[in-house]
Amino acid sequence: MELKQRILALSALNGPSGFEDEAADEIQRQMSVLSDKTERDVMGNIIAVRYSGKANAPKLLLDAHMDEIGLVITGSEEGFLKFSAIGGVDQRMLPGREVLILTDPPVFGVITCTAPHVQSAGEADKAIKAEDLFIDAGYISEDIPVGTPAVFYTRPFELSDGRICGKSLDDRACVAILLDVLNNLKDKDLQADIYVMASVQEEVGMRGAAVGAFSIAPDYCIAVDVTHASTPDAPSSKQTFALGSGACIGVGPNMNRNITKALIDTAERRGIRHALEIMHGNTGTNAWVMQVAGEGISTAVVSLPLRYMHSPVEVLECSDAEEISKLLTEFILSFNGRLPEWN
């Protein structure tokens, strides 16, 4: 399967934090044909392993989270559903949004919005808090149980110039990249055992990655996540990257300098398009918890530029995903067993 098709397929799946089963089942199915062993741990992380066959081989973990932001039903009132956010939902975009409520079978709903004709003075200029909104799912609303999750209803589609728009590209696009890397490693001689983890619950506290990294206890780890792509309205104080920048390699105090340098050297040697992303504090990625798991893990961050993060219309450029796949593949194939000794 081409990388673009993997991204489109995974974006279409549903899996808000804590309710990742639909996405997890498909990711595990794809991982199982690309690895020597695949398992689902107690948290719900999907972990695949490609063994090197070498005695006492070091472990290298690649991680990308599979969960997405969403909503959860908290009650009903006069035939409408009350809800709360799962993860960092932008309240400005909620009114009038189409949602899919994950009952069995799922049902459609729309988030209420007040027509401009009846809004009070100044009301149109204010974001409405989630607790003041409702979901209209029709006459069955009161039959939907409390605790049922919901996601934004958006089908992924292609824009021009190799770009994709959809929900949950944060971070399913990076899960797709890791599947592509596994495919690239088929029948290749490896010096390390390669672990690939599609982790859960990143959007609500990075819990899946913390447990997975502790359990695997790798020697090295690379967190693969999204970063902010540039748009005309992006604040000048925020570092952003144009679509087409390639692999954004994190640089800062929370990334191991040796593994970060090895990634940069690999990109330069292999002519892989890349940029440096300065991360002066919390990276906002699973690297934050994995680097201190167990006795500590040498950790790096590689990011994919993404527009409109945490919205139902996230946008990426496929060539950036391809460059990250190339970087991680070449990085692994040139690894001779330990840092900083690289070919």
LUMTIVO-71523 format. One record per residue: x, y, z negated of N, C-alpha, C in turn. Coordinates in steps of 0.02 Angstrom, whole numbers, plus 32768, in hexadecimal, padded with zeros to 4 digits. Example, Ala and Ser with C-alpha at 12.3 -4.5 7.8 and 13.67 -1.06 7.14 Angstrom:
! LUMTIVO-71523
82947EE47E7A82677F1F7E7A82947F5B7E7A
82827F907E9E82AC7FCB7E9B828580027E76
***
This chain:
! LUMTIVO-71523
802A7FC48000800080008000802C803E8000
801D806E802C804280AD802D803680D57FED
806780FE7FDB806181257F9E802481527F9F
801681727FD87FDB819E7FDC7F9C81777FCD
7F96813B7FE77F5A81137FDB7F5580FE7F92
7F8E80F07F737F8D80DF7F2C7F73811B7F03
7F8B81567F137F7681927EEE7F2B819C7EF6
7F1281987F327ECA81A27F3E7EA1816D7F18
7EB7812F7F1A7E9280F97EFA7E9181017EAE
7EC981137E907ECC811A7E477EA681587E2F
7EA8818D7E567E8481CA7E437E3981BD7E40
7E2081917E6B7DD881847E6E7DBF815C7E31
7DEC813D7E0C7DD881147DD37DC881407D97
7DA381247D687D9081487D2B7DB5812C7CEF
7DCC81587CC37DF181417C897E0381797C5A
7DD181997C3A7DE281CD7C097E0681AE7BCC
7E2B81D77BA97E5381BF7B707E2981967B40
7E42815A7B317E1F812D7B057DED81007B27
7DE0810D7B687DAF80E67B8F7DCD80D67BD3
7E0B80BF7BD47E3180B97C127E2580777C38
7DF7804D7C227DF380087C3B7DEE80037C87
7DC4802B7CA77DBB80267CEF7DFD80327D13
7E1F80687D017E6080777D1F7E9380427D0D
7E93802C7CCE7EC47FFC7CB77EBF7FB97CDC
7E827FA37CE97E797F637D0B7E987F647D51
7E8D7F9A7D767EA87F9F7DB97EF47FA77DB8
7F0D7FD07D8A7F557FD97D857F787F977D73
7F5B7F727D447F787F317D327F777F017D6E
7F417F037D957F3D7ED87DD07F767EE97E01
7F817F297E0D7FB67F3D7E3C7FFB7F2D7E20
80057F397DDF80457F2B7DC180567EE07DC3
80247EB67DBB80307E6F7DB580507E507DF3
80437E6D7E2D80617E527E6B80A47E727E7B
80BA7EA17E5280F97EC47E5E812C7EB87E28
811D7E8F7DF781497E877DBD814D7E3E7DA9
817C7E2F7D7C81847DEB7D6281537DDC7D2B
813D7E107D0781107E067CCE80E87E467CC4
80A87E3E7CB5807D7E787CA780537E677C6A
804C7E987C3D80227E8D7C0280007ECE7BEE
7FCB7EC67BC57FA97EFF7BA87FB27EFC7B5D
7FCD7F307B3E7FDB7F2D7AF77F9E7F417ACD
7FA77F437A8C7F6E7F4F7A5F7F4F7F947A69
7F757FC57A817F5A80077A8E7F35800B7AD0
7F457FDD7AFD7F287FDF7B407F5A7FF37B76
7F9980017B637FCC800E7B957FD57FD27BC3
7FE07FDE7C037FF27FA97C32803D7FAC7C3C
805F7F757C2F80A87F727C3280BE7F3B7C61
80E57F4E7C9381007F1E7CC4814C7F1B7CBC
81697EE17CCB81B17ED87CC381CE7EB87D02
82057ED47D1B822F7EB47D4D82707EA27D2B
827C7E617D2282B87E4A7D0082F37E497D30
832D7E5B7D16836A7E5B7D3F838A7E167D43
837B7DEC7D13839B7DAA7D1083E07DAD7CF2
83F57DE87CDB84377DEF7CBD84327DE67C71
84637DC47C5484637DBB7C0B846D7DFD7BE8
84477E087BB3844D7E457B8A84457E857BB4
841C7E837BE684127EBD7C1183F17EF57BEB
84057F337BF883E37F6C7BD9839C7F727BF4
83717F957BCE832C7FA07BE283237FE97BF7
83057FF37C3182F380367C4882A780387C50
828880677C2D823F806F7C2E822B80AB7C58
81FD80A17C8781DD80D87CAC819680DD7C93
818081197C81813C81227C66811681587C8C
80D6814B7C9780A6817D7CAF8063816D7C8F
803E819F7C79800081907C577FC681887C88
7F98815B7C787F60814C7CA47F20816F7C90
7F1C818C7C557EDD81AA7C3D7ED381EF7C5C
7E9582067C597E8282477C727E58826B7C3D
7E5182AD7C457E2582D27C197DDC82BE7C29
7DAF82CC7BFB7D6A82BA7C057D3D82D87BD0
7D0382B97BC87CD182CF7B987CB782927B72
7C98829E7B397C7882687B137C3582817AF9
7C0282587B007BBE826B7AEB7BBA826A7A9F
7B9F82A17A827B9B82A77A397B5382A87A1F
7B2282AB7A4D7ADC82AC7A377AAF82C47A6F
7A7082CE7A5F7A4082E77A917A1183197A70
79F683447A9A79C883787A817997838A7AB8
7958837D7AAC7922838E7ADB793083727B21
794A83357B24795683157B64799783267B86
79C2834B7B637A04835C7B7D7A39833E7B4F
7A7483307B6C7AAA83117B467ADB83457B2B
7AEE833E7AEC7B2483657AD07B66833F7ADB
7B9E83637ADE7BDD83427AEB7C1783697ACD
7C4F83477AC77C8E83667AB37CC483527AE6
7CFA83787AE67D30836B7B157D5E83337AFD
7D79830D7B2C7DB082DE7B207DED82FC7B42
7E1D83117B1A7E5983307B367E4E837A7B45
7E7D83967B6A7E7E83DF7B767E5283F47BAF
7E1183F57BA37DE084097BD67DD984557BD6
7DDE84747C117DD684BC7C187D8C84CD7C17
7D7584EF7BE37D2E84FD7BDB7D13852B7C11
7D3E85527C327D2785817C667D07855D7CA1
7D1C851F7CAE7D0584FE7CEB7CCB84CE7CDE
7CB184CC7CA17C7E849B7C907C3984A97CAE
7C1E84E67CAA7BD984F17CC27BD184DD7D0C
7B9C84B77D197B8C84A37D5C7BB584697D77
7BDE844B7D4D7C0B84157D657BE683D37D68
7BF383AC7D9C7BD883687DA17C0283387D77
7BE1830B7D537C0582DB7D2A7BE982957D37
7C1282637D267BFD821E7D297C0082027CE2
7BC881ED7CC87BC381D37C847BCF81887C88
7C00816F7C617C18812B7C697BF080F87C41
7BAF80F87C4D7B8480C27C357B8E80867C63
7B6980507C577B6D80167C827B2780067C9E
7B18801A7CDD7B45803B7D0D7B4A80867CFF
7B7D80A77D1C7B8480F07D107B4A81177D2D
7B3D81527D0F7B08817E7D287B2581C47D32
7B0681E87D607B1D822C7D6E7AFB825E7D40
7B1E82967D357B0282CD7D107B20830E7D28
7B0283457D137B1E83877D227B1F83AF7CE2
7B5483D77CDA7B5984027C9F7B2F84407CAB
7B0984527C797ADA848A7C817AFD84CB7C8F
7ADA84F87CB27AF3853B7CBF7AB7856A7CC2
7AC185A67CA97A8B85D87CA97A8C85FF7CEA
7A5486037D0B7A5086297D4A7A6286727D3D
7A8586937D6C7A9986D97D617A5E87087D57
7A2386F67D7079E987217D6A79D2872B7D22
79E286FB7CF779C886FE7CB27A0087067C7F
7A3E87127C967A74871D7C677A6F87627C48
7A8387677C0A7A8387A77BE87AC087CF7BFE
7AC088107BF07AF7883C7C047B3A88237BE8
7B6B881C7C137BAE88067BFF7BB787BC7BF9
7B8087957BFD7B85874D7BF47BAC872B7C2C
7BA787467C697BC787277CA27C13872B7C9E
7C2E87587C757C7687617C707C9587377C39
7C6E870E7C177C8786E87BDE7C85869D7BEC
7CB886797BD57CB886307BD97C8886167BA4
7C6085E47BB67C3085C77B877C52858C7B64
7C4D858A7B237C6B85557AFC7C4785127B0B
7C6E84DC7B087C52849A7B167C1884897AE9
7C1B849E7AAA7BE5848E7A7C7BA484B27A8C
7BA784E47AB87B6B85087ACD7B4F84F07B10
7B6D84BC7B2B7B5884A17B6B7B38845C7B62
7B1684447B957AF684037B937B0383E07BD6
7AF8839E7BD67AF883787C147AB083637C23
7A9B83707C607A59835C7C777A61831C7CA1
7A4B82E47C857A4F82A47CA87A0B828A7CBC
79D982B77CBC799682A27CCE797082857C93
793D825F7CA1791082487C6C792F82167C3D
796881F77C51798781C47C2779B881E07BF4
79BF82227BF179F382407BC779F082277B7F
79B582237B6279AF82107B1C79BF81C77B10
79C4819F7B4679D481587B3F7A1F814B7B41
7A47817E7B507A8F81757B557AAE817A7B0F
7AD081467AF87AE781457AB27B2081757AA5
7B22818C7A677B5A81B47A4F7B9B818C7A57
7BCF81AF7A6B7C10818E7A747C1E81797ABB
7BEE81827AE87BF881707B2E7C2681A47B4F
7C5A818E7B727C8781BE7B937C6B81D57BD6
7C84820C7BEF7C7382257C327CB182447C51
7CB182467C937CE882657CB87CCB82957CEC
7CF582C27D047CE082ED7D3B7CD782C37D7A
7CA282CF7D9E7C9582A87DDA7CB382CC7E16
7CED82B37E2C7D0E82CD7E677D2E82937E8C
7D20828B7ECB7D4182597EF37D8082787F12
7DB982577F0E7DF682737F2B7DF182787F77
7E1182AB7F927E1182B47FDB7E5282D57FF0
7E6082D180307E9D82ED804C7E9183348066
7EBF836180557EC283A380737EF4839F80AD
7F0383D780CB7F3483D781017F7A83D380E5
7FAB83C881127FF283C981008005839580CB
7FE3835B80CC7FF58325809F7FE383318056
7FB2835A804A7F9E836980057F5F83427FF2
7F5983337FB17F21830E7F967F0083377F60
7EBE83367F5E7E9783577F2A7E6C83237F07
7E6983277EC57E4082F87E9F7E4783027E55
7E2282DB7E307E2782DB7DE77E5E82A97DD2
7E7482AD7D967EA1827D7D767EE382727D9B
7EF5829F7DC97F38829A7DE77F6C82A37DB0
7F5B82C67D7C7F7F82C77D3D7F61828E7D13
7F7F82537D117FC282457D297FC182077D54
7F8681F87D727F8181BB7D9B7FAF81BE7DD7
7FBC81FA7DF07FEA81FF7E29802E81E47E15
804281F07DD7808481D87DC18082818E7DB2
804981737D9C8042812A7D97804B810C7DDD
802D812B7E10803581137E54807E81157E6A
80A281487E5580EA814D7E65810F81127E47
810081017E08812380CA7DE7811280877E09
80D5807F7E2080C480437E4680EC80407E87
80F680797EA6811E807D7EE38167806A7ED5
818080817E9B81C5806F7E8881CB80247E7F
819B80057E5D819C7FBC7E54819D7F9A7E98
81767FB37EC681757F967F0A81B97F9D7F2C
81D97FD77F22821B7FE27F4082517FB47F23
82467F9D7EE682797F747EC482727F297ED3
82407F167EFA82377ECF7F0A82767EB37F2A
828C7E797F0F82C67E557F2B83077E7B7F25
83097EB07EFC83477ED67EF2836D7EBB7EB5
83B07EBD7EB983D97EAA7E8083DA7EE27E4D
83C97ED37E1083C47F057DDB83F67EF77DA4
840F7F2C7D84843C7F257D4C84197F307D09
83DA7F447D0B83B37F507CCF836E7F307CD7
83507F1F7CA0830A7F0A7CA182DE7F487CA5
82B37F4B7CD6828B7F877CE382447F7D7CC8
82317FA77C9981EE7FA77C7C81C87FE37C99
818B7FD67CAF8160800C7CC88121800C7C9E
811280457C7F80D880497C5380A7807E7C6B
806980687C76803280977C808010809F7C3D
801E80D77C1C800B80DF7BD67FC681007BCF
7FA980F77B947F6781117B857F6B814C7B54
7F3681727B517F2A81A57B1E7F5F81DC7B1A
7F7E81EB7B527FAE82237B527F8A82657B45
7F4E826D7B617F2A82AC7B5D7F1082BB7B18
7F11828B7AEB7EF982967AA77F2E82887A72
7F6F828E7A867FA382887A547FDB82587A64
7FE082407AA2801982177AB8802081D77A90
7FE781BD7A777FEA81837A4A800081437A6E
7FE981397AAB7FFB80FC7ACE804580F77ADA
8064812C7AF080AC812C7AFF80D581217ABF
80BE813E7A8880E381367A4980E580ED7A35
80AC80CB7A3A80A980847A2880D080597A5A
80C580677A9B80E6803F7ACF813180447ACC
814B80807AC4819480897AC181B180677A83
818E806B7A4B81A6804A7A0E81A97FFE7A19
81767FE37A3981727F9B7A4481A77F827A75
81B07FA67AAC81E07F917ADF82287F9D7AC8
82327FD27AA282757FE57A8982A87FE87AC2
829B80127AF682CA80167B2E8309803C7B1B
833D80347B43837A805B7B3A837480A07B5A
834E80A37B90834580E17BB582FC80E77BCA
82E781247BD282A1812F7BE4829B816D7C11
826E81697C42825E81A37C6B821281AC7C69
81FC81E67C5181B581F77C5281A7821B7C94
817482047CB8816282217CF8811C82407CF1
811882817CF880D982A57CED80D482DE7D1F
80A183077D188098833F7D4580B183807D26
80C083B07D5080D183F37D3A80A984257D63
80AD84647D51808284977D71809F84AD7DB4
807584A77DE8808784C07E2A807385097E2F
8096852E7E59808A85757E5E804A85857E85
802785B97E6E7FEC85D57E8F7FF086217E88
7FCB86477EB17FD186907EAC7FBF86AD7E68
7F94868A7E427F7E86A57E027FA486887DC7
7FD986617DD4800086447D9E8025867B7D77
802686787D34804986AC7D0E809486AB7D1C
80B186E67D2280F886EB7D33812486D07CFC
810986CB7CBF813186B37C87813786677C86
810F86457CAF810E85FC7CB0813585E27CEC
816585B57CDE818B85977D16815D856A7D3E
815985777D7E8131854E7DAB815B853A7DE7
814285097E0E816784EF7E46813B84EB7E83
815485017EBB812D84FD7EF9812184B57F0B
80E784A67F2780DC84647F43811184597F79
8130841E7F78816784117FA581AB84187F84
81AC84277F4381EC842E7F1F820E83EC7F13
81E983B57F18820683737F0C820183607EC3
8232833A7EAC823383227E66824C83597E38
8225836A7E068239839D7DD5825783797D99
829883827D9082BD835F7D5B82C2838C7D1E
82AA83747CE682AA839C7CA982EF83A57C8B
82FD83E37C76833D83F47C56832D84197C15
834984017BDD833C84227B9E835183F77B63
834684107B26835F83EE7AEB833E83AB7ADD
8303839F7AF882E083617AE982EB832B7B1F
8316833A7B4F832983087B81837182F57B75
838082B47B7983C4829D7B7283EF82B87BAB
842782D87B9B844F82F97BCE846D82C87C00
8481828D7BE884A1825D7C15847082427C49
8435822E7C33840682127C6383EB82497C91
83E482867C7783CE82BD7CA1840382CC7CD7
844282CE7CC3847782D97CF4847A82A27D28
846E82647D13846E822D7D42843682347D75
83FD824C7D6083C682577D8E83D8828E7DC1
83F582C47DA7840882FB7DD4843D82E47E05
846F82C07DEC84A482A67E18848882787E4E
8459824E7E3A843A82207E6A841682477EA1
83F0827A7E8D83CB82A37EBD83FB82C67EED
843282E07ED3846283037EFE848682D47F2D
849982997F1484BD82697F3F8491824E7F76
845282427F67842582227F9783FC82557FC0
840982947FB683E582C77FDD839B82C97FCE
838982BD7F8F834382BC7F7B832F83027F64
82FA831D7F8182E283607F7082CF83637F26
82EA83957F0382DC83997EBB82E483E17EA2
82CC83EC7E6682D3842C7E4482DE841E7DFA
82F984507DD7830384487D8F82CC846E7D69
82AE844C7D3A827A84697D11829484747CCA
829884B27CB482B184C17C72827B84B37C3F
828984857C11825A84727BDC827C84817B99
826E84BD7B7F829484D37B44827884B97B02
823C849C7B03821E84827AC581F984427AD4
81BE843A7AB6819484007AC2818483FC7B0D
819383C37B2B818983BB7B73813F83B47B86
811483A57B5580CE839A7B6480C383587B88
80F5832D7B8680F182EB7BA780FE82B47B74
80F682767B8A8103823E7B5D814C823A7B47
8178825D7B6A81BE825E7B5581C682787B0E
819882A47AF9819C82C27AB6819A828E7A7F
8170825A7A88816B82267A54819981EB7A62
81A781DE7AA181D081A37AB0821981AC7A9C
823281EA7AA0827881F57A91828981E67A48
825781E87A1C826381DB79D48244819A79BD
822E816F79ED8212812E79DA824A810079C1
823B80DA798D826C80AC797282AA80D1795B
82E380BB7974832380DA7962833581137992
8307812479BF8314815979F08324813C7A34
830D815E7A69831681467AAD8331817F7AD8
836481707B00837E81A17B30834881AD7B65
832C81E97B6582F081F67B8C82FA82317BBB
82DA822D7BF682DA82637C278293826D7C3F
828882A67C62824682B67C7D824D82C87CC7
822282AA7CF0821D82BC7D3681D382CD7D43
81C883077D63818383207D6A8170832C7DB2
812E83267DBE811083307E0080E983727E00
80F983A17E2D80D383E07E2F808983D47E3D
805E83F67E16801683EB7E1C7FF2842D7E11
7FC5843E7E3F7F9B84797E377F5B84687E10
7F42849A7DEC7F0084977DCB7EFC845D7D99
7F3184557D717F35841F7D417EF984207D12
7EE383E57CFE7EA983DB7CD17E6983F87CEE
7E6283F07D2F7E2484037D507E0E83C97D7D
7DD183C97D977DBC83947DC57DD8839B7E0B
7DFE83D17E187E1883DE7E5B7E6383E87E5A
7E8783BD7E377ECF83C07E367EEB83B37E7C
7F2283D47E8D7F3E83CF7ED17F8983C07ECD
7F9F83907EF57FE683807EFA7FF983787F43
803A83757F4F805483687F92807683247F92
806282F87FC0807982B37FBF80C582AE7FC6
80E482DD7FE9812D82D97FF2815182DF7FB0
813583047F808154830A7F3E815382C67F1A
811A82A47F1F811582617F01814782317F21
814F82367F62817F820B7F8581C682187F6F
81D782587F65821B82687F4E8228824D7F08
81F682507EDC81FF82347E99820981E97E9D
81E281C77EC781EA817F7ECF8230816E7EE8
824981957F17828D818A7F3082C181947EF9
82B881CA7ED282E881D97E9D82EA81A07E6A
82B1818A7E5282B081567E2082CA81147E3B
82BA81057E7A82D380C87E98831F80C97E9E
833A80FF7EB9838381047EC083A681067E7D
838781277E4D83A2812A7E0983AB80E47DEC
837780BB7DF4837980777DD983AB804C7DFF
83AD80517E4183DA80277E69842380387E5F
843180767E4A8477808A7E3F848D80817DF7
8460806A7DCC846F80617D85849D80257D7C
84D4802E7D5885027FF67D4D85007FDA7D06
84CF7FEF7CE084C67FCE7C9F84C67FFC7C63
84E680357C6984E580637C2F84F480AA7C46
84E380DA7C1D84F3811F7C2A853381327C05
855C81617C1E855181887C5D8575816A7C99
858481297C9985AA810B7CCF857B80F87D08
857881227D3B854E81157D75857881127DB3
856380E97DE3858880E37E23858281227E4B
***
